[in-house]
Amino acid sequence: MQVSYRAILVIFTFLVMIAVPAVDGNASGKSNSSNGCNCHGSQASPYFTHNYPSDYTPGQTYSITIAVSSGGVSGTKGGFSATMNAGTFSNAGANTKIVSNSPTHSNSNARTWTFDWTAPSAGTGTISGGIAVNTVNGDGGTYGDGWSTTSVYIAEAASPNSPPSASNVAISPNPTAGVGVDLIAQYTYSDADGDPETGTEIRWHHNGSLEIGYDGFTSIPAAGTSIGDKWKFEVRPYDGTDYGTLVMS
């Protein structure tokens, strides 16, 4: 029986196709894959470092470097993928690109990568992400390569406290008080953080001298005053964390 040359060629081509498995090559990057991949072997577990902050200031931009320091795979070729569930990536460095808000390698010629990460807005809380790196020997196959992963958790830093302030500081009645009238310390307390007033310091001055017996009092009883007296008071507002600026009436 004769078999045509075309039939032999078709059969040979099919055998070649099923004998050589497809390779998931990602030399130009693999975004949103911080859990690792199956396209490289695990004969080595590269050790790598990163400088994500332990806590973030909302809206601040951080310069991030991911670097493979060792891993048992010779050469300088490698790749990475990074993710974060909040914030924005930008400013990809050499051999790096950002795809769908996920930094990854743009080629396989490096084992150090840089990019910027801008923290999310206040109130986001603790965020999470991941990093996967691989080191490759560049032989075109999967054997002899290696990869490692890590999870990243970043807490939101506590906002710095803003000291309170006192304004509209005055004694009532003003400018003079009649006989038998109490003196009232009046002021407006303000706090940018909305912290309540607690422990504000008030001190009275009588004819140029401190009257420590009235420390903390918001009024001087009429019985404690005399005709011709000159009274002032000072107030230093407090919000439980910080004192504001001392203000004199």
C-alpha positions as CSV (number, residue, x, y, z in Angstrom):
1,M,0.0,0.0,0.0
2,Q,1.3,3.4,-0.9
3,V,1.0,6.4,1.6
4,S,1.3,9.8,0.1
5,Y,4.1,12.2,1.2
6,R,1.5,14.7,2.3
7,A,-0.1,12.2,4.7
8,I,3.3,11.4,6.3
9,L,4.1,15.1,6.8
10,V,0.7,15.7,8.5
11,I,1.2,12.8,10.9
12,F,4.8,13.9,11.7
13,T,3.7,17.4,12.4
14,F,0.9,16.3,14.8
15,L,3.4,14.0,16.7
16,V,5.8,17.0,17.1
17,M,2.9,19.2,18.4
18,I,1.8,16.7,21.1
19,A,5.4,15.8,22.1
20,V,6.4,19.4,23.0
21,P,4.2,21.0,25.7
22,A,3.3,24.6,25.6
23,V,5.3,26.9,27.9
24,D,3.7,29.8,29.7
25,G,6.4,32.3,28.9
26,N,6.1,35.7,30.6
27,A,9.5,37.3,30.0
28,S,7.7,40.6,29.4
29,G,5.8,40.6,32.7
30,K,2.9,39.0,34.6
31,S,0.7,41.4,36.5
32,N,-1.6,40.6,39.3
33,S,0.1,37.3,40.0
34,S,1.6,37.7,43.4
35,N,0.7,34.1,44.3
36,G,3.4,32.8,42.0
37,C,3.0,30.8,38.8
38,N,3.4,27.3,37.2
39,C,5.6,28.5,34.4
40,H,8.8,28.1,36.3
41,G,10.1,25.2,38.4
42,S,10.6,25.3,42.1
43,Q,14.2,23.9,42.3
44,A,15.2,27.1,44.2
45,S,13.5,29.6,46.5
46,P,15.0,33.0,45.9
47,Y,15.4,35.3,48.9
48,F,14.2,38.9,48.3
49,T,13.7,42.1,50.1
50,H,11.2,45.0,49.8
51,N,10.8,48.3,51.6
52,Y,7.1,48.7,51.9
53,P,6.4,50.7,55.1
54,S,5.0,49.0,58.2
55,D,2.3,51.7,58.3
56,Y,1.3,54.4,55.9
57,T,0.3,58.0,56.0
58,P,-2.8,58.5,53.9
59,G,-2.1,60.1,50.5
60,Q,1.7,59.8,50.9
61,T,3.8,58.4,48.0
62,Y,6.5,55.8,48.8
63,S,9.4,54.7,46.6
64,I,9.5,50.9,46.6
65,T,12.4,48.6,45.7
66,I,12.1,44.9,45.3
67,A,15.4,43.1,45.1
68,V,16.4,39.4,44.9
69,S,19.5,39.0,47.0
70,S,20.1,35.2,46.6
71,G,18.3,32.1,45.3
72,G,20.6,29.4,44.0
73,V,19.9,30.2,40.4
74,S,22.9,31.6,38.6
75,G,22.8,34.7,36.3
76,T,20.9,37.9,36.5
77,K,17.6,37.1,35.0
78,G,14.3,37.2,36.9
79,G,10.9,38.6,37.2
80,F,8.3,39.7,39.8
81,S,4.6,40.7,40.3
82,A,3.2,42.9,43.1
83,T,-0.3,43.6,44.2
84,M,-2.0,45.8,46.8
85,N,-5.7,46.0,47.5
86,A,-5.7,49.8,47.9
87,G,-3.6,52.7,46.8
88,T,-2.1,53.5,43.4
89,F,1.1,52.4,41.7
90,S,3.1,54.7,39.4
91,N,6.5,55.7,38.2
92,A,7.8,52.3,37.1
93,G,11.6,52.2,37.0
94,A,14.0,50.4,34.7
95,N,12.9,46.9,33.6
96,T,9.5,47.5,35.3
97,K,6.0,48.3,34.1
98,I,2.6,48.7,35.6
99,V,-0.4,46.9,34.2
100,S,-3.9,47.2,35.7
101,N,-2.4,48.9,38.8
102,S,0.0,46.0,39.3
103,P,3.8,46.4,38.9
104,T,5.7,43.6,37.1
105,H,8.9,43.2,35.1
106,S,9.0,44.5,31.6
107,N,11.8,42.0,30.6
108,S,13.7,39.2,32.2
109,N,17.1,41.1,32.4
110,A,17.0,42.2,36.1
111,R,16.5,41.1,39.6
112,T,15.9,44.5,41.1
113,W,12.9,46.7,40.4
114,T,11.5,50.0,41.5
115,F,8.2,51.8,41.4
116,D,6.1,54.2,43.5
117,W,3.1,53.4,45.6
118,T,0.7,56.1,46.8
119,A,-1.2,55.2,50.0
120,P,-5.0,55.4,50.0
121,S,-7.2,58.0,51.7
122,A,-7.7,58.3,55.4
123,G,-10.0,55.8,57.0
124,T,-9.1,52.9,54.7
125,G,-7.4,51.0,57.6
126,T,-5.0,48.1,57.2
127,I,-4.5,47.0,53.6
128,S,-2.9,43.9,52.2
129,G,-1.1,42.7,49.1
130,G,1.5,40.3,47.9
131,I,4.8,39.9,46.0
132,A,6.1,37.1,43.9
133,V,9.6,36.9,42.5
134,N,11.4,34.4,40.3
135,T,14.9,33.7,39.2
136,V,15.6,32.0,35.9
137,N,18.6,30.5,34.3
138,G,17.6,31.6,30.8
139,D,17.7,28.2,29.1
140,G,14.2,28.5,27.8
141,G,12.9,25.7,30.0
142,T,11.3,25.5,33.4
143,Y,13.8,23.3,35.2
144,G,16.4,25.0,37.3
145,D,14.4,28.1,37.9
146,G,12.8,29.1,41.2
147,W,10.2,31.4,42.8
148,S,9.1,32.8,46.1
149,T,6.1,34.7,47.5
150,T,5.3,36.8,50.5
151,S,2.2,38.7,51.8
152,V,2.3,42.3,52.8
153,Y,0.2,44.0,55.4
154,I,0.3,47.8,56.0
155,A,-1.5,49.5,58.8
156,E,-2.9,53.0,58.6
157,A,-0.8,55.3,60.7
158,A,-2.6,57.3,63.4
159,S,-3.2,60.9,62.4
160,P,-1.2,63.4,64.4
161,N,-3.2,65.4,67.0
162,S,-3.9,69.0,66.3
163,P,-3.7,71.2,69.5
164,P,-6.9,73.1,70.4
165,S,-7.2,76.9,70.5
166,A,-8.9,79.6,72.5
167,S,-10.4,82.7,71.0
168,N,-12.8,85.5,72.0
169,V,-11.1,85.6,75.4
170,A,-12.7,88.2,77.6
171,I,-14.1,88.9,81.1
172,S,-17.8,89.6,81.5
173,P,-19.0,92.1,82.3
174,N,-16.6,94.2,80.3
175,P,-14.9,96.7,80.6
176,T,-16.2,97.3,84.2
177,A,-18.3,95.4,86.7
178,G,-20.7,96.9,89.1
179,V,-20.7,96.2,92.8
180,G,-22.0,92.7,93.7
181,V,-21.4,91.3,90.2
182,D,-19.5,88.1,89.6
183,L,-16.6,88.1,87.0
184,I,-17.1,85.5,84.3
185,A,-14.2,84.1,82.2
186,Q,-15.5,83.7,78.6
187,Y,-13.7,82.1,75.7
188,T,-14.4,80.0,72.6
189,Y,-12.8,76.5,72.5
190,S,-11.9,75.1,69.1
191,D,-10.3,71.8,68.0
192,A,-9.6,70.9,64.4
193,D,-9.9,67.2,65.2
194,G,-13.2,67.6,67.1
195,D,-11.6,66.5,70.4
196,P,-13.6,67.6,73.4
197,E,-12.2,70.1,75.9
198,T,-10.8,68.5,79.1
199,G,-8.4,69.9,81.7
200,T,-8.1,73.4,80.3
201,E,-5.9,75.6,82.5
202,I,-7.4,78.9,83.7
203,R,-5.5,81.3,85.9
204,W,-6.6,84.7,87.3
205,H,-4.5,87.8,87.7
206,H,-5.5,90.4,90.4
207,N,-3.8,93.8,90.2
208,G,-0.9,92.3,88.4
209,S,-0.4,89.2,90.6
210,L,-1.5,85.6,90.2
211,E,-4.4,84.6,92.4
212,I,-3.5,80.9,92.7
213,G,-6.6,80.3,94.9
214,Y,-8.7,80.7,91.8
215,D,-6.8,78.4,89.5
216,G,-9.2,76.5,87.3
217,F,-12.2,78.7,88.2
218,T,-14.3,80.1,85.4
219,S,-15.6,82.9,87.6
220,I,-14.7,85.1,90.5
221,P,-17.5,85.7,93.0
222,A,-18.5,89.3,93.7
223,A,-17.5,88.8,97.3
224,G,-13.9,88.3,96.2
225,T,-13.7,91.6,94.4
226,S,-13.3,95.2,95.5
227,I,-13.9,98.6,93.9
228,G,-10.9,99.6,91.8
229,D,-9.6,96.0,91.4
230,K,-8.1,95.1,88.0
231,W,-8.7,91.5,87.0
232,K,-7.4,89.5,84.0
233,F,-7.4,85.8,83.3
234,E,-5.3,83.5,81.1
235,V,-6.5,80.3,79.4
236,R,-4.5,77.4,78.0
237,P,-6.9,75.0,76.2
238,Y,-6.4,71.3,76.5
239,D,-7.9,68.4,74.5
240,G,-6.6,65.5,76.5
241,T,-3.5,65.1,74.4
242,D,-2.0,68.5,73.7
243,Y,-2.2,72.0,75.2
244,G,-2.9,75.0,72.9
245,T,-1.4,78.4,73.0
246,L,-1.9,80.4,76.2
247,V,-4.1,83.4,75.7
248,M,-4.6,86.4,78.0
249,S,-7.9,88.4,78.3
